[in-house]
Amino acid sequence: DFLNDVKNNALKAFQHQDYQFDELVEQLSLKRQLNRNALFDVCFDYQNMQFYDLEVEGVRFTPHQFATQTAAYDLTLTCQENRDEQVIEGFLEYATKLFKQETAERMVAHFQAI
């Protein structure tokens, strides 16, 4: 039942994905702070598109993974379909001031179980 509720809520959210963020914040009368997101602290990012190398006027652009030193949100789970291997890959980014590594690893294990 819980997973069906999550699925239904996600499908409803997709219907409103074009709603402007700034307008939503204004309508909700939320206080804006430059170092915080006005609406949420946790993000789930699911990429279901393929990445391709791009070349423009002799300049080639290719995807590159890099390590960051700061988390954009308190917790971000990013997943991407790997169609070649028929799996979902991903990574978890978290604020180390809020979460221990063991906690993050446990959250990943729970997600994998789902």
N, C-alpha and C positions, 0 to 999 in steps of 0.2 A: 504493500500500500504506500509506504513512504517513497519508494522509487517512482511509482506512478505519479504521486503528487509532485515530485521534483520534475519529472518529465513534463507534466501538464503546465507547471509554472514556467518552465523554460520555453515551452511552445508559445505560451501567452506573451512572454517577454519578447520573443522574436517578432511578434506582431507590432511591437512598439519600438523597435530598435532604431528607427529613424528620428525619434523624438529628440530635440536638441537638449543637450545636457545643461547648458547655462539657463535655458528656459525652465527646465525642471527644478533646478536649484532655486531659481527666483520664485517660482510658483509655490514651492514648499517653505519659503522664507528661511532657508538654512544659512547659517553664518559661514562665510568663506574664510579660510586660512590658507596662506600660501604653502605651508608645509604639510597640509593634510588634504585629502580628498573630501569634498563637502558631503558626499552621499554614502560612500562605502569605504571600508578598509581591507576588504577581502575581494579577490578577483579570480574568476575561473575563465581561462582563455582557451578556446578550442579552435584549432586551425584545421580546416578540412580541405584546404586548397594546396595544390602542388606548387613548389617553388622552382623557378627556372632561372638559369643564368640569363642575364640581359646585356646586350651590347648596343651602345649608342655612340655613333661617330667615333668608332675605334676604341672606346672605353668600355671595358667589360666589368660587369657587376655580378658578383656571386654571393650567395648566402655565407655568412661567417658567424660562428658561435664565439662568444666572448664572455668572460666572467665580469660580473658587476660587483661593485663594492657597497652599493646601497640598494635597498629594496624600494620599489615604487609604492608598494602598499604593504600593509602589515603581513599579508599572506597572498601569494599569487601561485596558482597551479596552472601551468601552460601545457596543453596536450596538442599533439599533431599526428595526423594519420600518416603512416608510412605505407603507401599502397603497394610498393614493391614487395615488402616483407609481410604485408597484411597484419600489421600491429599498430597500436597506438603508443607513441613515445611521448615523453614529457619530462618536465622538471618542476621543482618546487622552489620558489624564492620566498624568503621570509625575513622578517626583522629579527636579528639576533638579540636585540634588547628585550624582545617579547617572548621568543620561543627558544628552547634548547634544541640542539641537533637531534637528540633522542626523540623529542616530541615531534619534530618535523618528519623523521623517519617513520614514526608510528602512524602519522597521518597518511603518508604515502602508502604504507602497507594496508591501511584501511581502504584507501581508494582502489588499490589493486584488487582487493577482495571483492569490491563491488563490481 
